[in-house]
Amino acid sequence: MPTGTTLHPAPTTPGPRPRDGGTLAVLAVTTGVFSIVTTEILPIGLLTPIGATFRISDGTAGLMMTLPGIVAAVAAPLVTVMTRRADRRTMLCALLLVLTLADLLSAFAPAYWAVLAARIVLGLVIGAFWSIGSGLAPRLVPEHRRARANTVIFSAVPLGSVLGVPAGVFLASLAGWRTAFLAMAALTLLALAALLRSLPPLPPLTVTGLGVLRGLLAGRGTRTGILVTFLIVPAHFGSYTYVTPFLAGTTHAGPGLITALLLLYGAAGLLGNLLAGGRAAGALRPVFGTAAVLLAAAALLLPLLGTGGPGAAVLLALWGTAYGAVPVCALSWFLAAAPHAPEGAGVVFTSAFQAAFSIGALAGGLAVDHSSPGTVMLLGGTVALLAAAAVWRYGHRVRPEPTP
């Protein structure tokens, strides 16, 4: 690891843990994250059928990806501060109940405005759940198992691609896109039951107030983390949101091949998460920088070499592997900058990530409506190269800020 990069585990006071050592609790949180991530990215695979149902363009359909990110960016700090004294177990369970209602609203939406309303509710859940749940691993397992627990929880992000989106596309091909959201409502209820069964009481260990968040935003490590996030996340989502129209129009892939390619992407993302999960804390700059470069290469080459199935498959596998490392690397950056305030670091991470997510999806939607999905891929790849340069420039400077 380059000199000057030090990742410190967040200090916590051990709370009550489940008798099984926390394994079931970690799996329950992972299932909840999987439900949220899958619901959030499901429109990527269903963009075309949803757009056809409501007679809207691909760019307008892309608002389903933009709105949750905007709301989540605002909800992350607001909900966390407003509920700073609430038991975290109660909060996580309540949020999954709200997510179930949002899934049902999407499934029975009479018009596109109802879908967008459900996506706004989803954004509220995303911002609050990630802010609270991303830093729970130290409270659920012993210290020597924290890195593995974090890897397991973050594996839900690529699993949403490897299982959630392809399954949603498959269900949509059999019974319509609304069925996919009904299935997500059922899965979310199962996740809620798992949380109720396995999570111990989780009173807040520290109070995350506005003063804590302002202090974090003043830190150099946090600011550089926000910069990198606002490059790599829009680079990915600004282009990947429109990968289904690209595969249909440029690769000339049918529904079956698109499902297979999305499944391949997701499987590669799971591999990337596993490879990065145990290494990000000790080698942040090389792992994060390599991921950004590989993502850039895949996006830039896709319009050139992705005109057929084999080329698209290779590049999407490369893309998935690269992006699988991004969330855990980004969170590691924020936690390294503020080990004394892990929940606050999670809030800033979530807010920055979701704001960048929405900006990317919105910019990609504008570009795809005025040009083509191929142009969006080239733009995303270029921004990813800038992200790689920022990681290399600032990654060695990530240090914890002084404890207030």
Residue pairs with C-beta under 8 A, 6 or more apart in sequence:
1 282
1 283
1 284
1 285
1 286
2 285
2 286
2 395
2 396
3 396
4 396
4 397
4 398
4 399
5 284
5 285
5 336
5 395
5 396
5 397
5 398
5 399
6 336
6 398
6 399
6 400
7 281
7 282
7 284
7 332
7 335
7 336
7 398
8 336
8 339
8 400
9 138
9 143
9 146
9 339
10 135
10 138
10 335
10 339
10 340
10 341
10 342
10 345
11 339
11 340
12 138
12 139
12 205
12 342
13 205
14 139
15 139
15 200
15 201
15 202
15 203
15 205
16 200
16 201
17 25
17 139
17 140
17 141
17 200
18 24
18 25
18 140
18 198
18 199
18 200
21 141
21 142
21 145
22 140
22 141
22 142
22 145
22 149
23 141
24 194
24 197
24 198
25 140
25 198
25 199
25 200
26 137
26 140
26 141
26 149
26 152
26 153
27 152
27 194
27 198
28 191
28 194
28 195
28 197
28 198
28 199
29 92
29 133
29 136
29 140
29 153
29 195
29 199
30 152
30 153
30 155
30 156
31 156
31 187
31 190
31 191
31 194
32 92
32 96
32 129
32 133
32 188
32 191
32 192
32 194
32 195
33 129
33 130
33 133
33 153
33 154
33 156
33 157
34 156
34 159
34 160
34 163
34 164
34 187
34 191
35 96
35 99
35 184
35 187
35 188
35 191
36 99
36 122
36 125
36 126
36 129
36 130
37 156
37 157
37 159
37 160
37 164
38 160
38 163
38 164
38 165
38 168
38 184
38 187
39 99
39 102
39 103
39 122
39 181
39 184
39 188
40 65
40 68
40 122
40 126
40 160
41 65
41 160
41 161
41 164
41 165
42 164
42 165
42 168
42 180
42 181
42 184
43 50
43 61
43 64
43 65
44 65
44 165
44 240
44 241
44 243
44 244
45 165
45 166
45 168
45 169
45 172
45 244
45 258
45 259
45 262
46 168
46 169
46 172
46 177
46 180
47 58
47 61
47 62
47 64
47 241
47 242
47 244
47 245
48 58
48 61
48 244
48 245
48 248
49 172
49 176
49 177
50 61
50 64
50 115
50 177
51 57
51 58
51 60
51 61
53 177
54 61
54 111
54 112
54 115
56 112
57 369
58 242
58 245
58 365
58 368
58 369
59 365
59 366
59 368
59 369
60 365
60 369
62 241
62 242
62 361
62 362
62 364
62 365
62 368
63 116
63 119
63 362
63 365
64 115
64 116
64 119
65 237
65 241
65 357
65 358
65 361
66 358
66 361
66 362
66 365
67 116
67 119
67 120
67 123
67 358
68 119
68 120
68 122
68 123
68 126
68 354
68 357
68 358
69 123
69 126
69 354
69 355
69 356
69 357
69 358
69 359
69 361
70 123
70 354
70 355
70 358
71 120
71 122
71 123
71 124
71 126
71 127
72 123
72 124
72 126
72 127
72 130
72 350
72 351
72 354
72 357
72 358
73 127
73 350
73 351
73 352
73 354
73 355
73 358
74 127
74 351
75 123
75 124
75 126
75 127
75 128
76 127
76 128
76 130
76 131
76 347
76 350
76 351
76 354
77 131
77 210
77 213
77 347
77 348
77 351
78 127
79 124
79 127
79 128
79 131
80 128
80 131
80 132
80 208
80 343
80 347
81 208
81 209
81 210
81 213
83 91
83 128
84 204
84 207
84 208
84 209
85 204
85 207
86 204
87 201
87 202
87 203
87 204
88 132
88 136
88 202
88 203
88 204
89 195
89 199
89 200
89 201
89 202
91 128
91 132
92 129
92 132
92 133
92 195
92 199
93 192
93 195
93 196
93 199
95 125
95 128
95 129
96 125
96 129
96 188
96 189
96 191
96 192
96 195
97 192
98 121
98 124
98 125
99 121
99 122
99 125
99 188
100 185
100 188
100 189
100 192
101 121
102 118
102 119
102 121
102 122
102 125
103 118
103 181
103 182
103 184
103 185
103 188
104 181
104 182
104 185
105 114
105 115
105 117
105 118
105 121
106 114
106 115
106 118
106 119
106 178
106 181
107 178
107 179
107 181
107 182
107 185
108 114
108 178
109 115
109 118
109 178
123 354
126 350
126 354
127 350
127 351
127 354
130 346
130 349
130 350
130 353
130 354
131 343
131 346
131 347
131 350
131 351
132 343
132 346
133 153
134 153
134 331
134 346
134 349
134 350
135 335
135 342
135 343
135 345
135 346
136 153
136 202
137 146
137 149
137 150
137 153
138 146
138 342
139 202
139 205
140 149
141 148
141 149
147 277
147 278
147 281
148 277
148 278
150 277
150 328
151 273
151 274
151 277
151 278
151 328
154 273
154 277
154 327
154 328
154 331
155 270
155 273
155 274
155 277
157 269
157 273
157 324
157 327
158 266
158 268
158 269
158 270
158 272
158 273
158 320
158 323
158 324
159 266
159 270
160 266
161 262
161 265
161 266
161 269
161 320
162 263
162 265
162 266
162 267
162 269
162 270
163 266
164 184
164 266
165 262
165 266
166 259
166 260
166 262
166 263
166 266
167 180
167 183
168 177
168 180
168 183
168 184
169 180
169 255
169 258
169 259
169 262
170 259
171 179
171 180
171 183
172 179
172 180
173 255
173 259
204 343
206 212
206 341
206 343
206 344
208 341
208 343
208 344
208 347
212 341
212 344
212 404
213 344
213 347
213 348
215 341
215 401
215 404
216 222
216 337
216 338
216 341
216 344
216 345
216 348
216 401
217 223
217 348
219 337
219 338
219 401
220 337
220 397
220 399
220 401
221 333
221 334
221 336
221 337
221 338
221 397
221 398
221 399
221 400
221 401
222 334
222 337
222 338
222 345
222 348
222 401
224 333
224 390
224 394
224 397
224 398
225 330
225 333
225 334
225 337
225 348
225 349
225 352
225 398
226 348
226 352
227 390
227 394
228 288
228 330
228 333
228 387
228 390
228 391
228 394
229 330
229 349
229 352
229 353
229 356
230 352
230 355
230 356
230 359
231 383
231 384
231 386
231 387
231 390
232 292
232 295
232 326
232 330
232 356
232 384
232 387
232 391
233 326
233 330
233 353
233 356
233 357
233 360
234 356
234 357
234 359
234 360
234 363
234 380
234 383
235 292
235 295
235 296
235 299
235 360
235 380
235 381
235 382
235 383
235 384
235 386
235 387
236 295
236 323
236 326
236 360
236 380
236 384
237 356
237 357
237 360
237 361
237 364
238 359
238 360
238 361
238 363
238 364
238 367
238 376
238 379
238 380
238 383
239 299
239 360
239 364
239 376
239 377
239 379
239 380
239 381
240 319
240 323
240 380
241 360
241 361
241 364
241 365
242 364
242 365
242 368
242 373
242 376
243 262
243 265
243 316
243 373
244 258
244 262
245 368
245 373
246 302
246 306
246 373
246 374
246 376
246 377
247 253
247 257
247 258
247 261
247 312
248 258
249 372
249 373
250 303
250 306
250 307
250 373
250 374
251 257
251 306
251 307
251 308
251 309
251 312
253 261
253 309
253 312
257 309
261 309
261 312
261 313
261 316
262 316
264 313
264 316
264 317
264 320
265 316
265 317
265 319
265 320
266 320
267 317
267 320
268 316
268 317
268 318
268 319
268 320
268 321
268 324
269 320
269 321
269 323
269 324
270 324
271 320
271 321
271 324
272 291
272 320
272 321
272 322
272 323
272 324
272 325
273 324
273 325
273 327
273 328
274 324
275 321
275 324
275 325
276 287
276 291
276 324
276 325
276 328
276 329
277 328
279 287
280 287
280 288
280 325
280 328
280 329
280 332
281 332
281 336
284 329
284 332
284 333
284 336
284 395
284 398
285 391
285 392
285 395
285 396
287 325
287 329
288 325
288 326
288 329
288 330
288 333
288 391
288 395
289 388
289 391
289 392
289 395
290 322
290 325
291 322
291 323
291 325
291 326
291 329
292 322
292 326
292 384
292 385
292 387
292 388
292 391
293 322
293 384
293 385
293 388
294 318
294 319
294 321
294 322
295 319
295 322
295 323
295 326
295 381
295 384
296 381
296 382
296 384
296 385
296 387
296 388
297 318
297 381
298 315
298 316
298 318
298 319
298 322
298 381
299 319
299 377
299 378
299 380
299 381
299 384
300 377
300 378
300 381
300 382
301 315
301 381
302 312
302 315
302 316
302 319
302 374
302 377
303 374
303 375
303 377
303 378
305 311
305 312
305 314
305 315
306 312
306 315
306 316
327 353
330 349
330 353
331 345
331 346
331 349
333 395
333 398
334 345
334 346
334 348
334 349
335 342
335 345
335 346
335 349
336 398
336 399
336 400
337 345
337 398
337 399
337 400
337 401
338 344
338 345
338 348
338 400
338 401
339 345
339 400
340 400
340 401
340 403
340 404
360 380
363 379
364 376
364 379
364 380
367 375
367 376
367 379
368 375
368 376
